[in-house]
Amino acid sequence: MPVQFAKTEAPLIEPGKDDGRGRRLHIPGRNNLLKVGTVLQNRYRVLDIRGVGGMSTVYKSRDLRFTSVDRLCAIKEMFNSAEDAKLRQVRLANFQREASLLATLTHSSIPRIYDYFEQQGTIYLVLELIHGEDLETLLSQNGGPFEQEKVIDWGIALCSVIAYLHNQRPEPIIFRDLKPSNIMIRAEDDALMLVDFGIARTFAPQQKGTMIGTEGYAPPEQYKGVADARGDIYALGATLHHLLTGSDPRSETPFTFNQRPPRKYNPGLSQDLEALVLRSVSYSPSDRPQTAEDVKHILEQIKYSLHTPQAQAVSPTPTPNKAIQAVAAPDRERSAGSQLLDDGKSATSESPIKEVLPPETSGGSTLAENKLDWSLKTGDEVRGSAAFSGGSIYLGSYDGYLYALDDADGSVRWRFKSQRGIVTRPAVFAEMVIFGSEDKTVYAVSRSSGRAIWSHRTDAPIRSSPHVDEKACIVGSDDGFLYRIDRAKGVVTWRYRTWAPIRSSPTVFDDRVFFGSDDGYLYTVNRETGGLIWRHQIGSPVMSSPVVVDNQVIVGASDGTVRAFGTKDGKVLWAVQTDKAVIASPAIKDDLAYIGSADGHMYAIKVATGVVAWKRKICRQITSTATIDDDRLYVGGYEAIFYCLKLEDGTVDWSFGTGGPIVYQALLTDDHIVFGSFDGTVYALNRE
């Protein structure tokens, strides 16, 4: 018997159509649609029909309990008219699963669930109403493929929400029907929303089930009833192909994307973007990117390359003040562990430690030609911040190594190998260096030798930087938990659950821990017990790390707002709106908070009142946190430039160019300003 795929929903039905039978409309092929004006549960009044599908209808409705405002919502009604009783049971179970599934999810790109009820044998789900159009409709209106940068931005947003689903515990959630008609763009802010979870399900490894999906977007293994995360990667690639080319995969022979490369339809596309799409739709799951995070990372690199062509990315760097040769030893580790580097040994081809680049090969700005003291090339992007203690700089790289560098000349004292990239800022306390890795593990290593002391594994990558004191390490994980780990023993003493990845780094003040989550909340928990003190719903992922000053906690959010809350009760004291997301964290000096936005501006905000003292356009995008040094402020830009600004008004004093984006905070040592770049290099500029 041929596999049955879900069909695209029918066009919207004209509201107000009445067949004269009372409370319901009649549509050919579909009986018993609710009539406009019908009230369900004495609470929800039907205003319009938003869409009719094979198993459900979605109505625009008003919640009558809110008498002073028009509280609108979407009501999804389950159609269960199959003659076969077993099929009716399956459909009912699917709908009930959707309600239970959505109730557990909190993400800015997933509609919220408000209510769930049964009436006269029919089941209803009350959801957040999304004002906007789906991508299939927008593609039709566009009359052809979208611009590649817009598709890349949508792809990055999709990867974030898919990764959130795949990282759910105890079992990942596989969406199984990713396609343009299930992706909406919200009208008020152009935010991407993933809708229609009617066929998403949790995944049990190697479990087979009924084939559900849409022909052209569904991967070959889904024909066999096999669902895993790589199937969503295939559907993502098919969706990107459709948006970039205008070629509908439903009208083509399945699994023939390799015969229809995107540049055949749209020659102006990036070769790297075409390669990613074709790799994502590989027939074999093992040939695709294995995680949504991997796809997101590649898309971010492609987006950056579109704005920074190699020929004009940065100007050549002047002759160095010092040229330092890195020392290295053969790379023999196959598992996590440390490797001491003996003086006098030269780098080998096996080692990820490369020679320290002379500035003329690493890029730079003529405005700061005398600033570079040394630089060190690692094996991959440097996305995290550094820590400093006892003359050593501790810094992670996406090559999986934590490096201990001599501040004087950049030589490598030791390195410690984890299994994946390191983007967290290490915390140094006593004889320990503690950090997290994307291999899902928190490590404690010896400050002097780099040898492992203890490790603790979580259920997802760690991108939150730890807070460490004499008793404990407190750190967030993408598994949605904030962990308190005994510093001496490496055992968890408590953990607090949120409903999305925690990328915000915790801030400890008195007996409280402040942190944000991608679920859109700012949390405050007790330092010793992990009990919730208060939380505030921001409604947008909070990746910025909060800062406490003058009984206020100040933090940025992905909705583009910087807010101040009372530390005791969590009440909003003031808010400053920027034009794009605020990923950076505040830096405080005297009575001002300095923070950058993805709109490219640096903002100086008065702590007491929230009044903007000044704002200055620096570049296209700022995600790095500023570092303050006397009357100067240092901050990196996404366009590969490191800036020194005057605190008084934000004007640029000098700048220094690199070969890639600078997305994390710079470190000040006694002699240097140290920061990393996506070009894989650690730079040390003199502070004079």
C-alpha positions, 0 to 999 in steps of 0.5 A: 500500500502506498504511503499516505502523506499529509496534504497542504491545508486548503485555502482560507474559507470566506467567513460569514458563509451560512448554509442555513442549518443554524450554528455551523457553516457548510463547506464542500467536503467538510460539514459542521464548521462553526458559525461565526458568532458561536461561543464555546465554553461560555468564553470563546467567541468565534470571529473568523475561519483562519484555515481548514485542513484535513483533520482540523480547522483553525478559528480566530476567536475572542476570549470574553473573560477579558471585557476591557480589551480584545483578547484574541486567540486561535482555536484549533478544532479537531475533525474526527469524522472517519468511519473507522473507529480505530482511525478516529482513536488515532486522530484523537490521540494525535490531537491530545498529544499536540495539546500535551506537547505544546503545554510543555514548550516555551519558546519565542518561535512556538505559539503558546497554548492557553487552554484545552477542552472538550465540547459535544464530543469535539476537542479544542485547543486554544492557542496564541493567535499569530498575525501574519502569513506563512512562507508558502503564501509569501513565496507565492506573493513574491513571485519568485525566490527570496533574497538569500540573506533573508532566507539565511536569517530565516534558516538561523531562526529555524535552527534555533527552534528546531535545536530547542525541540531536539534538546528536549528531555527526557526525549527529543521532539521531532517535528516531522513536517517542516515546510514553508506552510508551517512557518509563519512570519509575524506581521508586527515584528517579522518574527518567525513562528513554527506552527502546526504541531499536529504530527510532531512526536517524541522519538524513541531510538530505532522505533518505527511508526506510521509515515507522516509528512509531506511529500517532497519535504519528508526524508526517505527514512520517514517513508519507513516510519523512522523519525529522528533529528536528522529527518528534520535537517532534511526537511529544513534543507528542502525548505531552504531549497524551495525558498531560494529557488522557487522550485516546489519539491512536491511537484518533483520526483522525491529525493532528486535535489542533487539533480536540481542544485539551487544555483541552477535556478538562482545563479547568484546564490553563494556556493557555500549556501548551495553546498549546505542545502545539498548536504542537508538533503542527502539521501543518507542521514549520516551524510547530513549535518547531524544537528540543527546547531551545526546547520546554524553555525554554518549559516552564520558563517555564510552570512558573515562571508556575504558581508566580508568578502576575502578581498576586502574584509580587512586591511593588512596588518602592519609589521608586528612588535614581536613575532612569537613562535608557538610551542606544541607537541603531537596531538595524541588525545582521543578523549578529554584530557590535558596535554602539557607543552614542553618548551622548545618543541615545535608545532607538528601537523597533527597539533591544532596549535598553529604558529602565532601569526605575524600581524600581516597575515591576521588582518588589522587596522592602520589606526592601531598599527602599534597596538599588537604585541602578539597573536596566537592561531588556534585550530578553529574560531575563538568565540568565548572570553578569557580569564586571567590569573597568575600571569596566565590567560585561560581561553577556549577555542572551537577546536575543543581545547582550553589554552593556558597562555603566557601573558608576556608573549602568548606562548602556550603553557598547556592545553586541555582537550574536550570533545567539542567547541568551548565558548564559555569564559573559564572561571579561575578560583584557587588552583582550579580552572572551571569551564563548560564545553559543547560536549555537554560537560563541565570540567575542573582542571588544575590551573598549573598543569591543566590536568583534570580534577573532576567533570560533570556531564549534563544533557546538552551543550554548555554555553553559559559561563560558570560562576565559581566561589569557594563552595560551588560552581553555578552554571547553565546548560542547554538542557534547560537546567541551572546547576550548582556543583560542589567545587571540591567534589564535582557533584550536583547539590541542586539544579533548577529547571527552566523550559529552554536552553540557558545561555545567559551566565549566572550572576550571584549577589548576596544570597541570590542567583540571577540568570536568563533563559531562552524560555523568555524569563529572567529568574532569581533563585536562592543561592544555597537551595535553588528555590525560586524567589521570583521570575519575570516573563520577558517573552523573548530569549534572554541570553544577556547576562544580568548585572546587579548594581544599586539594588537593580538587576540590568539585563538585555533581551532578544526583543531588543530591550534593556531592562532594570528590575528591582532585585527584591521583587523583580518589578520593572524599574525602567526599559530602553528599547533598541532596534534589534536584539540585545545579546550583550551584557551591561558593563557598569562604570560610575552611574552608567550602564554601557551595552551594545545592540545588534542594531550596531549602536553602543548605548550609555544608560543612566542606571538610576533612571534609564535615560540614554546619556548617549548612543553611538552607531559603531558597526552593523551588529554588536553582540559582544560585551564591552570592557571598561578601562579608565576613560575608555571602552573596548568592544568587538564588532561583527564586521571583524573590527575591535574598537576603542571608544571614549566613555564620555561620548562613544566616539571611536579613539582607535580600531583594530581589524581582524579576519572574523567577527568578534562576539565576546568580551575582551579581557584586561591583563596588567599589560594587554587587551586580549580578545578572540576572533572568528578567524581562530586567532587570540590577539593581545594589544598593548594597553599603552 
